[in-house]
Amino acid sequence: MKIEHLAIWVNDLERMRLFYETYFGGKAGKRYHNPAKNFTSYFLSFEQGPRLELMHRPDMAQKTINREEQIGITHFAVSVGAKARVDELTEKLRESGFKVIGEPRSTGDGYYESVVLDPEFNRIEITI
């Protein structure tokens, strides 16, 4: 078995698509629109691993943006292949105005990682 895709409800579909294309090399498929449900989405593919589905529906309730830990999915990790690349991408995101909430570091369980927030405050762990 494998994870085929992850899905995120988003407020600004185009902004989020552009973010994942620009910083993580995602390739968006054709924009899907279901007029009956007023639903739109993109599937983004990456070099390896699961796809990311960005979904939008105007009537979705706003989530409370809480940067503290909570029950449920807390982050997803993106492997960039090298320690230097973790550092470079983290700095590029910071310079672009995105919040770095975990500076690049080695963890006790053997990872080298940083944690950044995407435009809608979802946590992304950038790792080797």
N, C-alpha and C positions, 0 to 999 in steps of 0.2 A: 504494500500500500504506500501511497504518497499523498501529501497535501497537494491538491490540484490548484486551488486558489484561495486567497483571503479576500474579504470584502469590507469596504469602509463606506458608511453613509457620509456624504459630504454636503456642505452648503454651496460651495462654488466649484462645480465640476471642472470647468476649464482651468481654473487656477491650480487645482490639485493635480490634474493631468500634466500640466506644464511643469510643476514642481518635480514630479516623479520622472518625467522625461529628462529634464535639465540636469538634475543632480544624481540620479540613480540609473540613467541609461535605459529607462523603460521605453518600450515601443507600444504606443496605443493602437489598438485595432479600431475599426469603424465605430463611430458613436452610435449607440443603440437608443431608440426612442419608442416607447409604448404609449401612444396618445390616450388609450383607454384608462391607463393607470397614472398618467402624467409622470412617467418614470423615464429617466435617462441614465446611461452608464457607459463606461469604457472598461475594457479589459486591457491591462498593460502586461506585456511579456518582457522577460529579462533574459540574460544569457543562459541562466540555469534556474532551476527551482520553480516554485509555484508562481502563477500569475497573480496580479493584484486587480481586483474589481473595484472601481470607484463608482458609487451609485448616488443618484440624486432624485429626490421627490420633494416638491415644495411644501407639502403638508407635514413633513417629518418634524417631530418635536425637537427642539434644541436640547442638546445634552448640556449638563452642567460641566463647564470646563474646570476640571479639578486636576491640578498638576501633582497632587499627592497620590500615593499608591492606593489602589482600591481593588475589590474583588472583580474578576473578569480578565479579559485579555488586556495585558498591560503594555506590551510592545511587540514589535517584530524586529528581527535582526537581518541586516543586509551584510553579506560578506564581500569585502572589496579586495581581498587577496594579499595585502601586505600592511605592516604597521605604518609605514610612511604614507600609504594611501588613506588609512584611517585619519591620520593627522591632517593631511592635505584637504580631504573632503570636509572634515569637521571645521577647519579654518575657513574654507570657501563658503560653507553654509553660514558661519558666524558673520563673515564679511558681507554676506547678502542679506543680513538682518534677521536670520533665524536664531532661535534661542537654543543654546547649548546648555543642557541641564546636567550633563555628566561629562566632565573633561576626559580626554584620552588617558587611559590608565590600564595597567595590568591588574586583573582580578585574581582573587584567591583560587578560583577554579580553572585558571589557565587561559582565560581570554584576554585579549587586548581590545579595548572597546571605548567608544564614546556614546553619548545619548543626546539626540537632538529632537526638537519638536517640528513637525511639518506645519504648514500654514494653518491647519485647524487643530493643532495641539496634540496630535497623535505621536506617541513616542517611537522613535526609530533608533535602534541600537546599531551602530556601525562597527563592524568587527573584521578581523582578518579572515 
